[in-house]
Amino acid sequence: MRSPRPAARRLIAALGGIALLAVTACAPASTGAASTVDPAVGCGPTTARLPDQDVTPVDQNPPSRLPVTVTSADGGDVTVTDASRILPVNLYGSIAEIVFSLGLGDRVVGRDTSTTLAAAAHLPVVTPAGHDLSGEAILRLDPSVVIADKSIGPPEVFNQLRRSGIPVVLIDDEQTLPAISRHIRTIAAALGVPGSGDKLVARVEGEITAARRQAPPGRPLRIAFLYLRGTAGVYLMGGKGAGSDEMIRAIGAVDAGTEIGLERFRPLTSEGLINAAPDVILVMTHGLESVKGVDGLVAMPGVGQTPAGRNRRVVDMDDGLLLNFGARTGPAIAALAEAVYGECQ
């Protein structure tokens, strides 16, 4: 098997620190049972889309009350005296999304490759190697504060920035629904806008609550999330703690990977997928493209033997939304629910 690029290796490490194995590797013992009914017959493939691809700030450039001293997730206190040039970076794009949603987008000076907001498209990228930060590229932007988490690095870059006198605040990198409000408040506090943070938390929590009501009654669908990078030979199935399980449960469905005992991300096997018996297969849009679309996915070992494969019931969603867990998570859940259930009603 061809060795993946360094950026791909780093991404997989962040998703669970697992080995890259072929799709036909041996399957773990399964506790799942195949469904006797195909509830997705006639539904076909669908793309989950947001009606608005950008963020709506809760405030317009709120004044920062500085200086503030906050505790960074990697230990130690960090004092922020200037939030006029903000660099928000992480693997998921969620930190930048939160900063823009707080109303501080005009102060952002750069972005990572995962930040795909239209409002950030003009900003220079500081991850030229995929998901690895470039200290030189960051220093050229002269940020007054960097907000990041441990999903991105390497750590040596953060050390380099701190030696240069730039405050670096790391938040925890837990990707769950409950963690979103904590992340918003931490970021807002570090940038001196706690009031805007409270407003954003209220909005996000309200949107998530409303979106979770969209699940229809009846037997919950079984959904398997597959992480696909065909160009790198990476094929994984999500399970408990992968983040995809939270989004699947949020729309009232059952995470098929969790049901067969998987944790985080594990190598995809034909036996495991058949035993998981998903009614729907959920993928990221670029991942689906990397295996030549729905036709290529259904042709993979085991996929055609599942209810989802037989019915070509594949739902894809933008890479920057599905596992983002940022300020647009409520609308993302609503869009996913509409894609999963709307075509079959």
C-alpha positions, 0 to 999 in steps of 0.5 A: 500500500502506498504510504500516505503524505505527512498531512494525511498521517497527521490527520489520521493521528488526530482522528484516533491515532490508528494504523492505516490498513487496507479495506480488506483487513480482518474484521473485529468480532461483531455484535451487530445484526442485519436489518430485515427491512430496508427503510431507505428503499427508493431514497438514493444518495443525498448531499447535506447542505446549509442554506447559508455557507457563511456565519452570522456574527452575534455582534459587529466588532465588539470592543475587547476588554484587555488585558486578560490572563487565561489558562492555556490547555497545555498548561500555564497562564497566558496574558493577552494584551492585544486582540487586533490581529487574531490567528485562529487555527486548528484541524477542524476550522471550528476555532476560526468559525467561532471567532468570526461568529463572535463578530471579530472576523475583521481582525483575523489575519490568516487561516488554516486549510480547514477554514472554508468560510467565504468571509475568510477566503481572502486570508493567507494560509499558514498551513502550506503542508496540509495541516502543519503550521509554518512558523515563518508564515505565521510570523510574517503575518505578525499576529497579536494573539494565536488561538489554537488546539492540539489537533494542529502543530507541530508543538515546536511552532507554538514554542517558536511563536512564544519565544517571539513574544506572541501569546498562544492560547490553546483550548482543549480539542474535545470534539463533542456537542457539550464541548462547543459552549466551553470552547466558545466561552474560552475563546471569547474570554481570551479575546476580551469579549465574554459578553459576545461569548454568552450571546453566541452560546445561547444561540448555538445551544438553542439551534442545536436543541431545535435541530435535534427535534427533527428526528421522525418517530419509528425505528431509528435508522442505522448510520455508518460514518466512513472516513475515506481518502482513496488517494492515500489508501485510507478507509476507516469507520467511525465508532464511539467517540469519533465525533461522527457518532454525536452527529448521528445521535443528534438526528435520532439515528443509531451509530452503526460503528458504535453498535458493533463495538468500535471506538473512535476510528478503526480500519474499515473491513468488509466483514465489519461493515456487513455486520454493522448493516447500515441503512445509511452511509455517511461520508465527507464530500471530498472523501466521496470524491476520492473514491470516485463518487457513489459508484466507486463507494458501492463497488468497495468490498462489503458496501454492496452487501449492506442495506445502504449499499443496495439502495445507494443510500449515501449522504455526504456533507462538506468536510468543514461542517460534518465534524466541525463542532463550531458555531454552525453545528445547529444548522449542520445537524438540521441539514444532516437531518433533512438530507437523511430523512427529507428524501424518504418522507 
